[in-house]
Amino acid sequence: MTFVYESSLSKEFLKMTLNYLKSALEDILREDRSFDAGTFPKEVLPRLHRNVLGPIFPDDMRRVEEAVWRIVNEVVSEVSEYKRRVIGALLRMFNEVQEGNKGSSIFEAYSESSVQPFYRTLKALACMQAEMADAFSNSSFLAAFLVASTLERKIPLSNTGEPKIIIKVKDEEVPIISTWSSLVKKRACLLCTPTLIDSSVEELCRALESMGKELSKGEVIKDIRDDMATYIRSREVPPRLSRITYNAMFPLKDEGLKKLLCGYVIDHLCALSEHLIRLSGDIRNEDVEAYLNKVFIQRAFLEYEVYSALIQQGVAAIPRLHLLIYDSEFKTKKFDREVDVVATADDEVWLIEVTSRKDEKEIEEKVERYEELRYEIDADKVVFVCLPSLKELVEKNLESSLAREDFYCIRIDKLYGEIFRLLASKSRH
């Protein structure tokens, strides 16, 4: 997966590595100090990156930080050796001068070998991109890294030098974002399927909502939990899980559509099982029920579809971010907001809200919240993604607001084409 303006990644990551390296070099150049690999902090990435990436991609983040650590350790070791050689050569030269010699022969003999550490240092830095290639092969991790880097540049600082906005992933009872990141890697998506062209999104929402309620019932949830555990052991989907999910789609008459939705839900459950095992070593009935409720009954799967569509179209994105906004003195919290999806392209920040319920008051309040949030975070675009039946209502609220420019409303069934339009439109902000 190649992201729009992904070339900025090398620049951003090089900047972070060099800042980290600078601290290490300053450590070894101080008088009576030498680089101590045992005490130098190994937290390479800035706090915002750790807040966003750590809970979702702990393994990928660790690989990146360890790779940088190896590079920095190699560079500072070369610099330490260079420092030792320079001091040694100078002392020998001083001794030669004291004995009546010019000392130039020693320094000239040394000068040729003294440049070797520089060559090795440059080689280590040049190898950094190759070192990172494996870690950044995870497209969802790469996307989150690009979003975090852009947000870090956008966030204003308080009078005390602290960021006025703290950004982190939303605290949830089940690992929704981690599950979605795995699904994106597998390119699991619903709205990109050509066979769904003749089906309305509203019909899909109703079918998946009804299915979520059926699967959440007492004995059914227990059977699903057992089958998810079986999947972890065998890496094969148990036939019973397919049968249970298929039977829960009974309101649908289209057999092909039922099978398609069944496979989609099973993809979610299998990805969820992997992250539950990673986090707690167990799959509990209440965890499965909570995921079904949030993602299908409450229609959060539409947020996933927007997130997936952006990634597939090469736009870096991350879902369900939580923003805490403080006053200029960093003493009191002004407000906190959850954003369904945050995306970035061409150094722009897009705040995306996915709306699937016909509640005019709620839509009006969302528009007002995003007006305020856009100002605080210096965002370039605010995009409302809605069901076809809600587009007129959302546009009505956008027209009556103060934030007409750079606020967009798009239908979720036209999502892929609209993303191209957003990329083509330059922000007037």
Secondary structure, 3 states (H helix, E strand, C coil): CCCCCCCHHHHHHHHHHHHHHHHHHHHHHCCCCCCCCCCCCCCCCCHHHHHHHCCCCHHHHHHHHHHHHHHHHHHHHHHHHHHHHHHHHHHHHHHHHHCCCCCHHHHHHHHHHHCHHHHHHHHHHHCHHHHHHHHCCCHHHHHHHHHHHHHHHHCCECCCCCECEEEEECCCCCCHHHHHHHHHHCCCCCCCCHHHCCCCHHHHHHHHHHHHHHHCCHHHHHHHHHHHHHHHHHCCCCHHHHHHHHHCCCCCCCHHHHHHHHHHHHHHHHHHHHHHHHHHCCCCHHHHHHHHHHHHHCCCHHHHHHHHHHHHCCCEEEEEEEEEEECCCCCCEEEEEEEEEEEEECCEEEEEEEECCCCHHHHHHHHHHHHHHHHHHCCCEEEEEECHHHHHHHHHHHHCCCCCCCEEEEEHHHHHHHHHHHHHCCCCC
